[in-house]
Amino acid sequence: MSEREAYEAAERLVREAHAKAEEAARAAAAAAPANGWAATAATNTPDFTALFALLDAAKGTLPPELLRQVADALRELLIALRAVLDHSIEKLERPVPEPRDVEDIPIT
């Protein structure tokens, strides 16, 4: 497979992923309750099925260098997600500070 063919295949995969993401966003918007705050916790979980299917399909068609870049990008995404989770957990575990006694000192 030439570089041009590999690039075209990668572009096609990106366009397909973008189209699927837009379709999923439209479907999610249509399925949202009239009051967005009324959504249940179960509907707030993201569905990564399309992303994983895209990555699985890309394994056989992408050149090794581009596949390595995709793997690096996915690794960075997972590291960022871990940092967000660590921050959230730390925030939950942090004790609530006790109120301090404050004295009003007049300035003359």
N, CA, C and O of each residue as an XYZ file, in Angstrom:
432
protein
N       0.846     -1.163      0.000
C       0.000      0.000      0.000
C       0.900      1.237      0.000
O       1.791      1.373      0.838
N       0.650      2.128     -0.949
C       1.467      3.336     -1.046
C       1.059      4.328      0.037
O       0.025      4.179      0.690
N       1.901      5.345      0.208
C       1.596      6.360      1.211
C       0.304      7.085      0.869
O      -0.489      7.413      1.752
N       0.100      7.331     -0.409
C      -1.123      8.025     -0.854
C      -2.357      7.199     -0.515
O      -3.344      7.739     -0.015
N      -2.313      5.896     -0.782
C      -3.445      5.022     -0.481
C      -3.682      4.953      1.031
O      -4.827      4.961      1.485
N      -2.591      4.885      1.808
C      -2.719      4.844      3.259
C      -3.336      6.142      3.778
O      -4.181      6.123      4.673
N      -2.910      7.258      3.213
C      -3.463      8.547      3.621
C      -4.946      8.630      3.281
O      -5.751      9.085      4.094
N      -5.306      8.188      2.074
C      -6.713      8.208      1.674
C      -7.553      7.289      2.561
O      -8.687      7.622      2.905
N      -6.998      6.136      2.928
C      -7.722      5.218      3.813
C      -7.914      5.850      5.193
O      -8.983      5.741      5.793
N      -6.874      6.506      5.683
C      -6.987      7.168      6.981
C      -7.999      8.305      6.918
O      -8.795      8.471      7.843
N      -7.982      9.083      5.853
C      -8.955     10.165      5.680
C     -10.372      9.612      5.631
O     -11.282     10.191      6.224
N     -10.569      8.507      4.936
C     -11.887      7.885      4.851
C     -12.353      7.444      6.230
O     -13.513      7.648      6.588
N     -11.458      6.843      7.005
C     -11.815      6.408      8.356
C     -12.185      7.589      9.252
O     -13.125      7.510     10.044
N     -11.449      8.667      9.120
C     -11.747      9.857      9.920
C     -13.101     10.434      9.527
O     -13.883     10.824     10.393
N     -13.386     10.493      8.212
C     -14.689     11.006      7.766
C     -15.821     10.112      8.267
O     -16.856     10.612      8.707
N     -15.630      8.786      8.203
C     -16.657      7.860      8.683
C     -16.875      8.031     10.189
O     -18.014      8.040     10.654
N     -15.789      8.167     10.946
C     -15.903      8.350     12.392
C     -16.616      9.652     12.709
O     -17.448      9.709     13.614
N     -16.288     10.701     11.959
C     -16.934     11.992     12.171
C     -18.429     11.901     11.873
O     -19.248     12.436     12.621
N     -18.783     11.227     10.786
C     -20.196     11.065     10.436
C     -20.933     10.256     11.501
O     -22.063     10.590     11.859
N     -20.304      9.199     12.008
C     -20.935      8.390     13.054
C     -21.090      9.192     14.343
O     -22.097      9.061     15.039
N     -20.100     10.018     14.662
C     -20.185     10.839     15.870
C     -21.315     11.859     15.749
O     -22.058     12.081     16.705
N     -21.443     12.478     14.578
C     -22.530     13.434     14.384
C     -23.887     12.740     14.469
O     -24.830     13.272     15.053
N     -23.974     11.559     13.885
C     -25.221     10.796     13.939
C     -25.565     10.426     15.388
O     -26.719     10.525     15.804
N     -24.565     10.006     16.138
C     -24.794      9.660     17.542
C     -25.200     10.885     18.347
O     -26.049     10.789     19.233
N     -24.606     12.034     18.051
C     -24.961     13.269     18.755
C     -26.400     13.672     18.449
O     -27.135     14.090     19.344
N     -26.802     13.545     17.186
C     -28.190     13.859     16.826
C     -29.157     12.904     17.516
O     -30.203     13.325     18.011
N     -28.809     11.623     17.550
C     -29.675     10.641     18.209
C     -29.770     10.922     19.706
O     -30.843     10.802     20.297
N     -28.648     11.296     20.316
C     -28.653     11.607     21.745
C     -29.468     12.858     22.023
O     -30.181     12.925     23.024
N     -29.368     13.847     21.150
C     -30.139     15.074     21.334
C     -31.628     14.800     21.184
O     -32.444     15.381     21.900
N     -31.985     13.922     20.260
C     -33.398     13.594     20.065
C     -33.943     12.789     21.239
O     -35.126     12.889     21.562
N     -33.100     12.001     21.873
C     -33.541     11.150     22.975
C     -33.485     11.860     24.319
O     -33.927     11.309     25.327
N     -32.951     13.070     24.348
C     -32.831     13.805     25.617
C     -34.209     14.212     26.116
O     -35.080     14.558     25.318
N     -34.414     14.173     27.414
C     -35.706     14.596     27.956
C     -35.918     16.091     27.757
O     -34.971     16.844     27.530
N     -37.169     16.502     27.846
C     -37.493     17.922     27.638
C     -36.719     18.811     28.607
O     -36.256     19.887     28.230
N     -36.582     18.370     29.828
C     -35.771     19.083     30.808
C     -34.467     18.316     30.941
O     -34.447     17.215     31.492
N     -33.398     18.878     30.451
C     -32.123     18.168     30.470
C     -31.702     17.719     31.845
O     -31.015     16.707     31.988
N     -32.108     18.464     32.867
C     -31.740     18.104     34.231
C     -32.473     16.866     34.693
O     -32.091     16.267     35.698
N     -33.533     16.459     33.975
C     -34.314     15.306     34.387
C     -33.700     13.991     33.907
O     -34.258     12.923     34.157
N     -32.581     14.055     33.234
C     -31.943     12.842     32.718
C     -31.456     11.984     33.879
O     -31.027     12.497     34.912
N     -31.529     10.699     33.695
C     -31.048      9.789     34.734
C     -29.562      9.570     34.574
O     -28.992      9.890     33.531
N     -28.932      9.030     35.594
C     -27.480      8.795     35.558
C     -27.116      7.798     34.470
O     -26.032      7.892     33.893
N     -27.989      6.852     34.177
C     -27.686      5.828     33.175
C     -27.537      6.424     31.785
O     -26.776      5.892     30.977
N     -28.241      7.516     31.478
C     -28.139      8.115     30.149
C     -26.925      9.025     30.023
O     -26.592      9.457     28.920
N     -26.264      9.320     31.126
C     -25.108     10.203     31.086
C     -23.804      9.468     30.800
O     -22.772     10.112     30.612
N     -23.823      8.156     30.762
C     -22.594      7.409     30.501
C     -22.323      7.385     29.003
O     -23.208      7.038     28.221
N     -21.111      7.749     28.594
C     -20.804      7.774     27.167
C     -20.693      6.361     26.597
O     -20.335      5.417     27.302
N     -21.003      6.239     25.328
C     -20.911      4.961     24.632
C     -19.714      5.027     23.684
O     -19.739      5.743     22.683
N     -18.683      4.281     24.010
C     -17.460      4.295     23.216
C     -17.419      3.165     22.188
O     -16.363      2.893     21.616
N     -18.542      2.512     21.948
C     -18.572      1.368     21.048
C     -18.107      1.749     19.647
O     -17.315      1.026     19.044
N     -18.589      2.875     19.123
C     -18.214      3.293     17.770
C     -16.722      3.601     17.685
O     -16.072      3.269     16.693
N     -16.182      4.232     18.721
C     -14.752      4.549     18.729
C     -13.908      3.282     18.724
O     -12.928      3.182     17.986
N     -14.294      2.316     19.555
C     -13.540      1.075     19.607
C     -13.653      0.297     18.300
O     -12.687     -0.326     17.861
N     -14.833      0.332     17.678
C     -15.003     -0.332     16.387
C     -14.129      0.331     15.327
O     -13.532     -0.349     14.492
N     -14.057      1.656     15.363
C     -13.209      2.380     14.416
C     -11.737      2.024     14.611
O     -11.018      1.785     13.641
N     -11.292      1.991     15.869
C      -9.894      1.646     16.137
C      -9.588      0.210     15.731
O      -8.507     -0.078     15.217
N     -10.540     -0.688     15.962
C     -10.346     -2.078     15.583
C     -10.238     -2.211     14.063
O      -9.407     -2.968     13.561
N     -11.080     -1.474     13.334
C     -11.026     -1.515     11.868
C      -9.750     -0.867     11.347
O      -9.209     -1.281     10.322
N      -9.273      0.151     12.058
C      -8.083      0.873     11.605
C      -6.816      0.049     11.764
O      -5.836      0.272     11.053
N      -6.830     -0.908     12.696
C      -5.615     -1.699     12.944
C      -5.105     -2.372     11.683
O      -3.896     -2.428     11.459
N      -5.994     -2.876     10.869
C      -5.569     -3.607      9.687
C      -5.311     -2.742      8.481
O      -4.694     -3.205      7.522
N      -5.765     -1.487      8.492
C      -5.650     -0.671      7.287
C      -4.636      0.467      7.392
O      -4.162      0.965      6.371
N      -4.301      0.877      8.597
C      -3.392      2.009      8.753
C      -1.937      1.564      8.698
O      -1.602      0.461      9.129
N      -1.077      2.422      8.167
C       0.352      2.106      8.195
C       0.855      2.135      9.645
O       0.259      2.795     10.496
N       1.931      1.434      9.918
C       2.424      1.323     11.300
C       2.694      2.669     11.975
O       2.400      2.826     13.161
N       3.240      3.631     11.253
C       3.557      4.928     11.857
C       2.283      5.656     12.282
O       2.223      6.222     13.373
N       1.274      5.640     11.427
C       0.015      6.302     11.766
C      -0.694      5.564     12.900
O      -1.304      6.193     13.765
N      -0.615      4.257     12.899
C      -1.209      3.467     13.970
C      -0.527      3.760     15.306
O      -1.180      3.800     16.348
N       0.785      3.964     15.268
C       1.535      4.314     16.468
C       1.095      5.694     16.975
O       0.982      5.902     18.183
N       0.850      6.628     16.063
C       0.383      7.956     16.465
C      -1.007      7.886     17.098
O      -1.286      8.575     18.080
N      -1.868      7.055     16.532
C      -3.214      6.880     17.102
C      -3.104      6.257     18.494
O      -3.805      6.668     19.419
N      -2.232      5.274     18.639
C      -2.048      4.635     19.944
C      -1.500      5.641     20.960
O      -1.920      5.645     22.117
N      -0.567      6.490     20.533
C      -0.032      7.523     21.429
C      -1.114      8.522     21.835
O      -1.183      8.932     22.994
N      -1.954      8.910     20.883
C      -3.037      9.846     21.191
C      -4.025      9.216     22.171
O      -4.493      9.879     23.097
N      -4.338      7.946     21.968
C      -5.244      7.251     22.876
C      -4.625      7.142     24.267
O      -5.320      7.283     25.273
N      -3.329      6.893     24.320
C      -2.634      6.814     25.607
C      -2.713      8.153     26.335
O      -2.974      8.193     27.538
N      -2.487      9.252     25.608
C      -2.573     10.582     26.211
C      -3.985     10.867     26.711
O      -4.160     11.473     27.768
N      -4.992     10.432     25.957
C      -6.374     10.610     26.381
C      -6.642      9.854     27.679
O      -7.287     10.381     28.586
N      -6.157      8.641     27.768
C      -6.360      7.844     28.974
C      -5.617      8.440     30.179
O      -6.121      8.398     31.301
N      -4.432      8.988     29.948
C      -3.683      9.641     31.028
C      -4.446     10.866     31.521
O      -4.533     11.105     32.725
N      -5.000     11.641     30.587
C      -5.785     12.821     30.980
C      -7.030     12.402     31.754
O      -7.391     13.038     32.744
N      -7.683     11.343     31.309
C      -8.861     10.847     32.013
C      -8.501     10.382     33.423
O      -9.245     10.621     34.373
N      -7.365      9.721     33.546
C      -6.914      9.287     34.873
C      -6.645     10.488     35.778
O      -6.961     10.453     36.967
N      -6.064     11.549     35.218
C      -5.801     12.752     36.013
C      -7.106     13.389     36.489
O      -7.197     13.850     37.627
N      -8.111     13.414     35.620
C      -9.407     13.963     36.016
C     -10.023     13.124     37.126
O     -10.555     13.661     38.098
N      -9.948     11.805     36.979
C     -10.496     10.921     38.011
C      -9.737     11.078     39.332
O     -10.352     11.136     40.396
N      -8.411     11.145     39.266
C      -7.620     11.324     40.483
C      -7.984     12.627     41.191
O      -8.105     12.667     42.416
N      -8.157     13.689     40.406
C      -8.525     14.980     40.983
C      -9.906     14.901     41.643
O     -10.107     15.420     42.741
N     -10.842     14.255     40.971
C     -12.196     14.133     41.523
C     -12.189     13.319     42.809
O     -12.862     13.675     43.777
N     -11.440     12.242     42.820
C     -11.361     11.398     44.018
C     -10.706     12.168     45.154
O     -11.166     12.098     46.294
N      -9.643     12.898     44.860
C      -8.963     13.689     45.888
C      -9.889     14.749     46.454
O      -9.878     15.015     47.656
N     -10.688     15.353     45.591
C     -11.625     16.373     46.031
C     -12.704     15.766     46.930
O     -13.139     16.398     47.893
N     -13.131     14.554     46.619
C     -14.142     13.889     47.437
C     -13.579     13.486     48.798
O     -14.292     13.522     49.800
N     -12.310     13.103     48.836
C     -11.701     12.628     50.078
C     -11.222     13.760     50.975
O     -10.963     13.535     52.157
N     -11.100     14.956     50.448
C     -10.604     16.094     51.212
C     -11.613     16.450     52.303
O     -12.798     16.619     52.014
N     -11.157     16.567     53.561
C     -12.092     16.913     54.639
C     -12.591     18.349     54.489
O     -11.895     19.219     53.966
N     -13.787     18.564     54.954
C     -14.370     19.902     54.917
C     -13.692     20.753     55.979
O     -13.644     20.358     57.144
N     -13.169     21.908     55.602
C     -12.488     22.740     56.602
C     -13.487     23.276     57.625
O     -14.618     23.631     57.296
N     -13.029     23.322     58.878
C     -13.873     23.842     59.946
C     -13.930     25.359     59.837
O     -12.954     25.993     59.435
N     -15.070     25.941     60.195
C     -15.163     27.405     60.127
C     -14.201     28.044     61.130
O     -14.034     27.549     62.245
N     -13.582     29.131     60.727
C     -12.615     29.823     61.578
C     -13.307     30.964     62.313
O     -14.239     31.588     61.806
N     -12.830     31.209     63.501
C     -13.324     32.360     64.252
C     -12.670     33.611     63.674
O     -11.447     33.713     63.589
N     -13.505     34.545     63.285
C     -13.011     35.779     62.681
C     -13.378     36.931     63.587
O     -14.509     37.018     64.065
N     -12.423     37.817     63.825
C     -12.655     38.965     64.690
C     -12.528     40.230     63.843
O     -11.554     40.403     63.110
N     -13.501     41.091     63.948
C     -13.484     42.343     63.208
C     -12.633     43.341     63.991
O     -12.946     43.675     65.134
N     -11.571     43.805     63.375
C     -10.672     44.759     64.014
C     -10.890     46.120     63.365
O     -10.623     46.288     62.175
N     -11.373     47.094     64.138
C     -11.602     48.436     63.556
C     -10.282     49.136     63.259
O      -9.318     49.045     64.018
N     -10.272     49.826     62.145
C      -9.082     50.582     61.764
C      -9.375     52.054     62.014
O     -10.355     52.595     61.502
N      -8.531     52.692     62.793
C      -8.751     54.101     63.124
C      -7.692     54.984     62.551
O      -7.733     56.199     62.740
